[in-house]
Amino acid sequence: MSWPTAEGRFALGDLKLHKGGVLPAAEIVWKTHGTLSPLRDNVVLYPTSYGAQHPDLEWLIGPEGILDPTRWFVVIPNMFGNGLSSSPSTTPDWPALVTAWDNVAVQARLLREVWGVERLHAVYGWSMGAQQAYHWAAAFPEAVSRIVVNCGSARTSVHNQVFLRSLIATLEAAPEYDGGAQFTAPPRAALRAFGRIYAGWALSQDFYREGLHLSALGAPDLETFLRTDWEERFGRRYAGDLLAQLRCWDAGDISDHPRFGGSLSAALGAISARVLLMPGETDLYFRVADNAAELPFLRHGQLQPIPSIWGHRAGNPVANPVDAGFIRAAVRAFLND
């Protein structure tokens, strides 16, 4: 890399949680790209997404990428439950629920205590990272200038929860599940089913109809694709980590705070940041209609769907240069404006 990077681990102590309980000896792992400006005014926060660790998402950072580290100081905080920051795999006494509210609260501490950063130029997030971007704008309206909500929503929809709870039920049905947050052994059969369920939601019907799992992703046949792209991917993760983040995703809701009293319109109306909503046109999790319904309540919002048949993965197009180019152009214009 031709730009500076750094990484570290930020200790938080015993962390009181938004929905009750304590996360003992909490810590978050972080990585940065670029150089912090003397005025500390070039910070772009880039939270991780479901099951992802920071190396999985760094592909879009570069001088010609979506996030330019020669201009922006890009900070990637790993979400709780992703296996790097505090997670069931590293914390036996894992609490019932760690939320997006908990993640953004400790991210604010990280920025303030490590770099003296009180204000963000932007928060850029995909999927659960986009949910965190929305939570940032609602939690700290005076501290966020703009957010990019790439395939995400302010509140997890009921339809999305149907998907998530099918995955939760699959893991909880494993004989290895201990009834709380842990597993006595890897639940291999459950993880195999988990991956196959996920494959049916992450990519659109049109994607499969066009055979892109073969032509674009290089699988010789459907069975190989399901095994190598989905079963093996999730099989590398600790099942308790996957379960904890599913519960976090399921509970995603920027209005779930005493300040807003469960009113989504009030929470959206409190956001002063400029908001770029970038749903995928064929995303089965975060529908264009979800963002369209949010838009009237935002003070400064714009809706720019990604014209793609790659479903949810249109928002993280590591193997899809057309969608990557679309996102790059939109995000660069938004950040530079």
C-alpha positions as CSV (number, residue, x, y, z in Angstrom):
1,M,0.0,0.0,0.0
2,S,1.2,3.5,-0.8
3,W,-0.6,5.1,2.1
4,P,-0.2,4.8,5.9
5,T,-2.1,2.2,7.9
6,A,-2.3,1.4,11.6
7,E,-4.2,-1.0,13.7
8,G,-4.8,-1.6,17.4
9,R,-7.1,-2.9,20.2
10,F,-9.1,-0.5,22.3
11,A,-10.0,-1.7,25.9
12,L,-13.3,-0.5,27.2
13,G,-13.6,-2.2,30.6
14,D,-16.9,-3.7,31.6
15,L,-19.5,-2.2,29.3
16,K,-23.1,-1.5,30.4
17,L,-25.3,-2.3,27.4
18,H,-28.2,-0.4,25.9
19,K,-30.8,-3.2,26.5
20,G,-29.4,-4.2,29.9
21,G,-26.6,-6.4,31.1
22,V,-22.8,-6.0,30.9
23,L,-20.2,-7.0,28.4
24,P,-17.2,-7.9,30.6
25,A,-13.8,-6.6,29.6
26,A,-15.0,-5.3,26.3
27,E,-12.6,-4.3,23.5
28,I,-12.8,-3.4,19.9
29,V,-10.2,-4.0,17.3
30,W,-9.6,-1.3,14.7
31,K,-7.6,-0.4,11.6
32,T,-7.0,2.9,9.9
33,H,-6.1,3.9,6.4
34,G,-4.6,7.3,5.5
35,T,-3.5,10.3,7.6
36,L,-5.6,12.3,10.1
37,S,-5.5,16.0,9.0
38,P,-4.3,18.6,11.5
39,L,-7.8,19.9,11.9
40,R,-9.2,16.3,12.4
41,D,-11.8,17.1,9.7
42,N,-11.2,14.3,7.2
43,V,-12.5,11.2,9.2
44,V,-14.6,8.6,7.4
45,L,-15.9,5.9,9.7
46,Y,-16.4,2.5,8.0
47,P,-18.1,0.0,10.3
48,T,-18.0,-3.7,9.5
49,S,-21.0,-5.8,8.3
50,Y,-22.5,-9.2,9.2
51,G,-19.9,-11.9,9.7
52,A,-17.2,-9.6,8.2
53,Q,-13.8,-8.6,9.7
54,H,-11.9,-5.6,8.5
55,P,-9.7,-7.4,6.0
56,D,-12.9,-8.6,4.2
57,L,-13.9,-5.0,3.5
58,E,-10.7,-3.2,2.7
59,W,-10.9,-4.0,-1.0
60,L,-12.7,-0.7,-1.7
61,I,-10.1,1.5,-0.1
62,G,-7.5,3.0,-2.4
63,P,-6.6,6.1,-4.4
64,E,-8.8,4.9,-7.3
65,G,-11.3,3.1,-5.0
66,I,-14.6,4.1,-3.4
67,L,-12.8,5.5,-0.3
68,D,-9.6,7.4,-1.1
69,P,-7.1,7.1,1.8
70,T,-4.9,9.8,0.3
71,R,-7.7,12.3,1.1
72,W,-9.7,10.6,3.9
73,F,-8.6,9.1,7.3
74,V,-10.6,5.9,7.1
75,V,-11.3,4.2,10.5
76,I,-12.6,0.7,10.5
77,P,-14.0,-0.4,13.9
78,N,-14.8,-4.1,14.0
79,M,-18.3,-4.9,15.2
80,F,-18.8,-6.7,18.5
81,G,-19.4,-10.4,17.7
82,N,-17.2,-10.6,14.5
83,G,-14.5,-12.7,16.1
84,L,-11.9,-9.8,16.4
85,S,-13.6,-7.4,18.7
86,S,-15.3,-8.9,21.8
87,S,-17.3,-11.9,20.7
88,P,-18.8,-15.1,22.1
89,S,-15.8,-16.9,20.8
90,T,-13.6,-14.8,23.1
91,T,-16.0,-14.0,25.9
92,P,-17.7,-17.0,27.5
93,D,-20.1,-14.9,29.6
94,W,-21.7,-13.3,26.6
95,P,-24.8,-11.2,27.3
96,A,-28.3,-11.8,25.8
97,L,-28.1,-8.9,23.3
98,V,-25.4,-6.4,22.1
99,T,-27.0,-3.8,19.8
100,A,-26.0,-1.3,17.2
101,W,-26.5,1.3,19.8
102,D,-23.7,-0.3,21.9
103,N,-21.4,-0.5,18.9
104,V,-21.8,3.2,18.0
105,A,-21.3,4.3,21.6
106,V,-17.9,2.6,21.9
107,Q,-16.9,3.8,18.4
108,A,-17.5,7.4,19.6
109,R,-15.2,6.6,22.6
110,L,-12.6,5.1,20.3
111,L,-12.5,8.2,18.1
112,R,-12.4,10.6,20.9
113,E,-9.9,8.9,23.2
114,V,-7.5,7.6,20.6
115,W,-7.4,10.4,18.0
116,G,-9.3,13.3,19.7
117,V,-11.9,13.2,17.0
118,E,-15.3,14.8,17.9
119,R,-16.8,15.1,14.4
120,L,-17.0,12.9,11.4
121,H,-16.9,13.9,7.8
122,A,-18.9,10.8,7.0
123,V,-20.0,7.3,8.1
124,Y,-19.9,4.8,5.2
125,G,-21.6,1.5,5.8
126,W,-22.9,-1.6,3.9
127,S,-25.6,-3.9,5.3
128,M,-25.1,-4.0,9.1
129,G,-22.5,-1.3,8.6
130,A,-25.2,0.8,7.0
131,Q,-27.5,0.2,10.1
132,Q,-24.6,1.5,12.2
133,A,-24.3,4.6,10.0
134,Y,-28.0,5.3,10.6
135,H,-27.6,4.8,14.3
136,W,-24.6,7.2,14.3
137,A,-26.6,9.9,12.7
138,A,-29.5,9.5,15.1
139,A,-27.2,9.2,18.2
140,F,-24.9,12.0,17.5
141,P,-26.6,14.4,15.1
142,E,-24.2,17.2,15.9
143,A,-21.1,15.1,15.2
144,V,-21.9,13.6,11.7
145,S,-21.9,15.6,8.5
146,R,-23.1,12.9,6.2
147,I,-23.8,9.2,6.1
148,V,-23.9,6.6,3.2
149,V,-26.5,3.9,3.8
150,N,-25.5,1.3,1.3
151,C,-28.0,-1.6,1.4
152,G,-29.3,-0.8,4.9
153,S,-32.3,0.6,6.8
154,A,-33.1,2.6,9.9
155,R,-35.1,-0.3,11.3
156,T,-34.9,-4.0,10.4
157,S,-38.1,-4.7,8.5
158,V,-40.4,-7.6,9.4
159,H,-39.6,-9.3,6.1
160,N,-35.9,-9.1,6.9
161,Q,-36.6,-10.5,10.4
162,V,-38.3,-13.5,8.9
163,F,-35.0,-14.3,7.1
164,L,-32.9,-13.6,10.3
165,R,-35.1,-15.7,12.5
166,S,-34.9,-18.6,10.2
167,L,-31.1,-18.5,10.6
168,I,-31.4,-18.0,14.3
169,A,-33.7,-21.0,14.6
170,T,-31.3,-23.1,12.5
171,L,-28.5,-22.5,14.9
172,E,-30.6,-22.8,18.0
173,A,-31.9,-26.2,16.8
174,A,-28.3,-27.6,16.7
175,P,-27.7,-30.3,19.4
176,E,-24.5,-28.4,20.2
177,Y,-26.3,-25.2,21.2
178,D,-26.2,-24.5,24.9
179,G,-29.4,-22.5,25.1
180,G,-27.7,-19.2,25.5
181,A,-24.9,-17.8,23.4
182,Q,-22.5,-20.6,23.1
183,F,-22.0,-24.0,21.4
184,T,-20.3,-27.0,23.0
185,A,-18.8,-28.0,19.6
186,P,-19.0,-26.7,16.0
187,P,-22.6,-27.4,14.8
188,R,-21.5,-28.6,11.4
189,A,-24.9,-29.8,10.1
190,A,-26.5,-26.6,11.2
191,L,-23.9,-24.4,9.6
192,R,-24.3,-26.3,6.4
193,A,-28.0,-25.6,6.4
194,F,-27.3,-22.0,7.5
195,G,-25.1,-21.3,4.5
196,R,-27.6,-22.7,2.1
197,I,-30.4,-20.6,3.5
198,Y,-28.2,-17.6,3.2
199,A,-27.4,-18.2,-0.4
200,G,-31.1,-18.0,-1.3
201,W,-31.4,-14.5,0.1
202,A,-28.1,-12.8,-0.5
203,L,-28.4,-12.9,-4.3
204,S,-31.5,-12.2,-6.4
205,Q,-33.7,-14.5,-8.4
206,D,-32.5,-12.7,-11.5
207,F,-28.8,-13.3,-10.6
208,Y,-29.4,-17.1,-10.5
209,R,-31.7,-17.0,-13.6
210,E,-28.8,-15.4,-15.5
211,G,-26.4,-18.1,-14.2
212,L,-24.0,-15.6,-12.7
213,H,-23.1,-17.9,-9.9
214,L,-21.4,-19.9,-12.6
215,S,-20.2,-17.3,-15.2
216,A,-19.3,-14.4,-12.9
217,L,-18.3,-16.3,-9.7
218,G,-16.6,-19.2,-11.5
219,A,-18.4,-22.2,-9.9
220,P,-18.5,-25.3,-12.0
221,D,-22.0,-26.2,-10.8
222,L,-24.7,-25.1,-8.2
223,E,-23.7,-27.7,-5.6
224,T,-20.0,-26.5,-5.7
225,F,-21.2,-22.9,-5.4
226,L,-23.3,-23.6,-2.4
227,R,-20.5,-25.5,-0.7
228,T,-17.5,-23.2,-1.4
229,D,-19.2,-19.8,-1.4
230,W,-21.6,-20.4,1.5
231,E,-21.1,-23.5,3.6
232,E,-17.3,-23.1,3.9
233,R,-17.5,-19.3,4.3
234,F,-19.7,-19.6,7.4
235,G,-18.1,-22.8,8.5
236,R,-15.0,-20.8,9.3
237,R,-16.8,-18.6,11.8
238,Y,-17.7,-19.6,15.4
239,A,-21.4,-20.3,15.5
240,G,-21.9,-18.2,18.6
241,D,-20.5,-15.2,16.9
242,L,-22.9,-15.6,14.0
243,L,-25.8,-16.0,16.4
244,A,-24.9,-12.9,18.4
245,Q,-24.7,-10.7,15.3
246,L,-28.0,-12.1,14.0
247,R,-29.6,-11.0,17.2
248,C,-28.0,-7.6,16.8
249,W,-29.2,-7.3,13.2
250,D,-32.7,-8.4,14.1
251,A,-32.9,-5.7,16.9
252,G,-31.7,-2.9,14.6
253,D,-33.9,0.1,15.2
254,I,-32.8,3.8,15.5
255,S,-36.0,4.6,17.3
256,D,-35.4,2.1,20.1
257,H,-34.2,4.8,22.5
258,P,-35.8,6.8,25.2
259,R,-35.1,10.0,23.2
260,F,-37.4,8.7,20.4
261,G,-39.8,6.5,22.3
262,G,-40.1,4.0,19.4
263,S,-41.1,6.6,16.9
264,L,-39.2,6.0,13.7
265,S,-40.4,9.3,12.2
266,A,-39.1,11.2,15.2
267,A,-35.7,9.4,15.0
268,L,-35.4,10.1,11.3
269,G,-36.4,13.7,11.8
270,A,-33.7,14.2,14.4
271,I,-31.0,13.4,11.8
272,S,-29.3,16.6,10.6
273,A,-26.7,14.8,8.5
274,R,-27.0,14.6,4.8
275,V,-28.0,11.0,3.9
276,L,-27.3,9.1,0.8
277,L,-29.5,6.0,0.6
278,M,-28.2,3.4,-1.8
279,P,-30.3,0.3,-1.8
280,G,-29.8,-2.4,-4.3
281,E,-32.7,-2.7,-6.7
282,T,-33.0,-6.4,-6.2
283,D,-31.8,-6.7,-2.6
284,L,-34.0,-9.1,-0.7
285,Y,-33.0,-7.8,2.8
286,F,-33.2,-4.1,2.6
287,R,-35.7,-3.1,-0.1
288,V,-35.8,0.1,-2.1
289,A,-39.2,0.6,-0.6
290,D,-37.8,0.6,2.9
291,N,-35.5,3.5,2.1
292,A,-38.3,5.3,0.1
293,A,-40.5,5.2,3.1
294,E,-37.8,6.7,5.3
295,L,-36.9,9.5,2.8
296,P,-39.8,11.9,3.5
297,F,-38.8,12.1,7.2
298,L,-35.1,13.0,6.5
299,R,-34.1,16.7,6.4
300,H,-31.4,16.1,3.8
301,G,-31.9,12.8,2.1
302,Q,-31.4,11.5,-1.4
303,L,-32.3,8.1,-2.8
304,Q,-30.0,6.5,-5.4
305,P,-30.7,2.8,-5.9
306,I,-27.9,0.6,-7.3
307,P,-29.2,-0.8,-10.7
308,S,-28.1,-4.4,-10.3
309,I,-29.3,-8.0,-10.3
310,W,-26.7,-8.9,-7.7
311,G,-29.2,-8.6,-4.8
312,H,-27.7,-7.7,-1.5
313,R,-24.2,-8.2,-2.7
314,A,-24.5,-5.3,-5.2
315,G,-23.5,-3.1,-2.2
316,N,-20.3,-5.0,-1.6
317,P,-19.3,-5.7,-5.3
318,V,-15.8,-7.1,-4.8
319,A,-16.2,-9.3,-7.9
320,N,-18.5,-7.0,-9.8
321,P,-16.8,-4.0,-11.4
322,V,-19.9,-2.5,-12.9
323,D,-21.6,-2.1,-9.5
324,A,-18.3,-1.0,-7.9
325,G,-18.0,1.8,-10.5
326,F,-21.6,3.0,-9.9
327,I,-21.0,3.1,-6.1
328,R,-17.6,4.8,-6.5
329,A,-19.0,7.6,-8.7
330,A,-22.0,8.2,-6.3
331,V,-20.0,8.1,-3.1
332,R,-17.1,10.2,-4.3
333,A,-19.5,12.9,-5.5
334,F,-21.4,12.8,-2.2
335,L,-18.2,12.9,0.0
336,N,-16.6,15.7,-2.1
337,D,-19.7,17.9,-2.2
